Amino acid sequence: MADRVRLGVIGCGMIGSFHAQVVQDVSSIELVAVCDIVPEKAQAIADKYGVAAYSAIADLLAHPGLDAVSVCTPSGMHADHGLLAARAGKHVLVEKPMDVWVEKIDELAAACKAQGVILGGIFQNRFPRAVQQVKKAIDDGWLGEIVFANGSCLWLRLQAYYDSGDWRGTWALDGGVLSNQAIHTIDRLLWLVGMQPDVQSAYCPTLARDMEAEDLGVALLRFPNGAAGIIQGTTLANPGLTTAVTVCGTKGSVIIEDNRVVYFHADGAPEGLVEVEQQGAGGASADPSAIWGGAHAANIEEFGRAILEGREPWVNAGEARKAVQLLNDIYRAAGVGPYAKATA
Ligand SMILES: NC(=O)c1ccc[n+]([C@@H]2O[C@H](COP(=O)([O-])OP(=O)(O)OC[C@H]3O[C@@H](n4cnc5c(N)ncnc54)[C@H](O)[C@@H]3O)[C@@H](O)[C@H]2O)c1
């Protein structure tokens, strides 16, 4: 392997274009090719960065010297496209969610293991410095025993957003607000708390948008230590509010809004243990093209380093599947999508 991973991007839509741009600032990775079934989309990015364009994944995978791919196609295609790459011996980076269904993630992970290639996911909102400080403070016990965690993603997506791609809001390829928008918040909550909960009850209706999956999702969680959690997500919150994760423990509490830690208290904690920042810009609350967080480069850099060093990336399959496991448990508890009861 060269001193940089030679990457091909599969899917040149909103996030695929962003990967191609961000990789320009990633020292462990070099963009060499892009692919989209719409040839003009691939060509436009290829022209911009001076790389090869393909309209079939098989042709991209045959690009000379290609080491890895970044899968940026619709969510329900992620595992299938990752499998094609793994079977061609390429390392695989997959946008969030790694797939909509946990069984497909497990199939992809098993194939990558069998092929000896590295599988990584994107959860860029684990990477900002203050958020990492919170994770360390929780792991070091500063919040004491966790008793409550709340994750909310109260955004706005208009009908035009769902109409902008025939995969959006479908059960086969996307899911609704919990799988597409709130998955970042679900992941952050689970990662910080470090426990996988049971779903006590869930409500996932489609209230206002013309789409199959939920535009509102609320779930009550119970963690193995008895702590409670709540997940709230909607794409109907006019005009688009923040995301927030609140974690309360017996010795302290933290509130993270978007990527800012707006409140942190831990009994006896040293000054500056966590950087608290009350002011800041909003995120992707009402603008689908505003990629939340600005930490993609760090996530992709770390994936590239993992390949070069021959180790698991931080966001490996085991990490990426946790939010999807909870997502599927929520859908099951709510009786929606593949878990909907047949009506007579
Ligand atoms: N991490 C984040 O913050 C973030 C932000 C936005 C989107 N995403 C994720 O990225 C994925 C894509 O979202 P998007 O908004 O870019 O969608 P999009 O519809 O804009 O782009 C998807 C692209 O995939 C292409 N495509 C479909 N099938 C293909 C195939 N077989 N081969 C090659 N290309 C194919 C489409 O032509 C399209 O250009 C989703 O899973 C979404 O959840 C992540």
Ligand as a Chemical Component Dictionary entry (heavy atoms), coordinates in Angstrom:
data_LIG
# 
_chem_comp.id                   LIG 
_chem_comp.type                 NON-POLYMER 
_chem_comp.pdbx_formal_charge   0 
_chem_comp.three_letter_code    LIG 
# 
loop_
_chem_comp_atom.comp_id 
_chem_comp_atom.atom_id 
_chem_comp_atom.alt_atom_id 
_chem_comp_atom.type_symbol 
_chem_comp_atom.charge 
_chem_comp_atom.model_Cartn_x 
_chem_comp_atom.model_Cartn_y 
_chem_comp_atom.model_Cartn_z 
_chem_comp_atom.pdbx_ordinal 
LIG N1  N1  N 0  -23.255 12.105 7.822  1  
LIG C1  C1  C 0  -24.140 13.022 7.474  2  
LIG O1  O1  O 0  -24.268 14.044 8.126  3  
LIG C2  C2  C 0  -24.979 12.806 6.247  4  
LIG C3  C3  C 0  -25.595 13.897 5.617  5  
LIG C4  C4  C 0  -26.367 13.662 4.476  6  
LIG C5  C5  C 0  -26.546 12.362 4.000  7  
LIG N2  N2  N 1  -25.958 11.320 4.652  8  
LIG C6  C6  C 0  -26.188 9.935  4.194  9  
LIG O2  O2  O 0  -25.663 9.785  2.887  10 
LIG C7  C7  C 0  -26.468 8.892  2.113  11 
LIG C8  C8  C 0  -26.860 9.576  0.807  12 
LIG O3  O3  O 0  -27.594 10.738 1.084  13 
LIG P1  P1  P 0  -27.653 11.958 0.041  14 
LIG O4  O4  O 0  -28.432 13.019 0.707  15 
LIG O5  O5  O -1 -26.311 12.232 -0.467 16 
LIG O6  O6  O 0  -28.551 11.292 -1.113 17 
LIG P2  P2  P 0  -28.593 11.704 -2.662 18 
LIG O7  O7  O 0  -29.872 11.163 -3.196 19 
LIG O8  O8  O 0  -28.312 13.162 -2.803 20 
LIG O9  O9  O 0  -27.355 10.917 -3.289 21 
LIG C9  C9  C 0  -27.343 9.511  -3.483 22 
LIG C10 C10 C 0  -26.608 9.260  -4.795 23 
LIG O10 O10 O 0  -26.426 7.848  -4.955 24 
LIG C11 C11 C 0  -26.544 7.591  -6.349 25 
LIG N3  N3  N 0  -26.796 6.154  -6.563 26 
LIG C12 C12 C 0  -27.935 5.457  -6.309 27 
LIG N4  N4  N 0  -27.771 4.160  -6.638 28 
LIG C13 C13 C 0  -26.489 4.037  -7.095 29 
LIG C14 C14 C 0  -25.736 2.946  -7.578 30 
LIG N5  N5  N 0  -26.245 1.708  -7.672 31 
LIG N6  N6  N 0  -24.460 3.179  -7.974 32 
LIG C15 C15 C 0  -23.916 4.421  -7.896 33 
LIG N7  N7  N 0  -24.615 5.499  -7.431 34 
LIG C16 C16 C 0  -25.870 5.301  -7.054 35 
LIG C17 C17 C 0  -27.686 8.487  -6.794 36 
LIG O11 O11 O 0  -27.709 8.684  -8.194 37 
LIG C18 C18 C 0  -27.367 9.761  -6.023 38 
LIG O12 O12 O 0  -26.554 10.636 -6.772 39 
LIG C19 C19 C 0  -27.651 8.519  2.991  40 
LIG O13 O13 O 0  -27.424 7.269  3.567  41 
LIG C20 C20 C 0  -27.669 9.585  4.079  42 
LIG O14 O14 O 0  -28.167 9.111  5.309  43 
LIG C21 C21 C 0  -25.168 11.519 5.743  44 
# 
loop_
_chem_comp_bond.comp_id 
_chem_comp_bond.atom_id_1 
_chem_comp_bond.atom_id_2 
_chem_comp_bond.value_order 
_chem_comp_bond.pdbx_ordinal 
LIG N1  C1  SING 1  
LIG C1  O1  DOUB 2  
LIG C1  C2  SING 3  
LIG C2  C3  SING 4  
LIG C2  C21 DOUB 5  
LIG C3  C4  DOUB 6  
LIG C4  C5  SING 7  
LIG C5  N2  DOUB 8  
LIG N2  C6  SING 9  
LIG N2  C21 SING 10 
LIG C6  O2  SING 11 
LIG C6  C20 SING 12 
LIG O2  C7  SING 13 
LIG C7  C8  SING 14 
LIG C7  C19 SING 15 
LIG C8  O3  SING 16 
LIG O3  P1  SING 17 
LIG P1  O4  DOUB 18 
LIG P1  O5  SING 19 
LIG P1  O6  SING 20 
LIG O6  P2  SING 21 
LIG P2  O7  DOUB 22 
LIG P2  O8  SING 23 
LIG P2  O9  SING 24 
LIG O9  C9  SING 25 
LIG C9  C10 SING 26 
LIG C10 O10 SING 27 
LIG C10 C18 SING 28 
LIG O10 C11 SING 29 
LIG C11 N3  SING 30 
LIG C11 C17 SING 31 
LIG N3  C12 SING 32 
LIG N3  C16 SING 33 
LIG C12 N4  DOUB 34 
LIG N4  C13 SING 35 
LIG C13 C14 SING 36 
LIG C13 C16 DOUB 37 
LIG C14 N5  SING 38 
LIG C14 N6  DOUB 39 
LIG N6  C15 SING 40 
LIG C15 N7  DOUB 41 
LIG N7  C16 SING 42 
LIG C17 O11 SING 43 
LIG C17 C18 SING 44 
LIG C18 O12 SING 45 
LIG C19 O13 SING 46 
LIG C19 C20 SING 47 
LIG C20 O14 SING 48 
# 
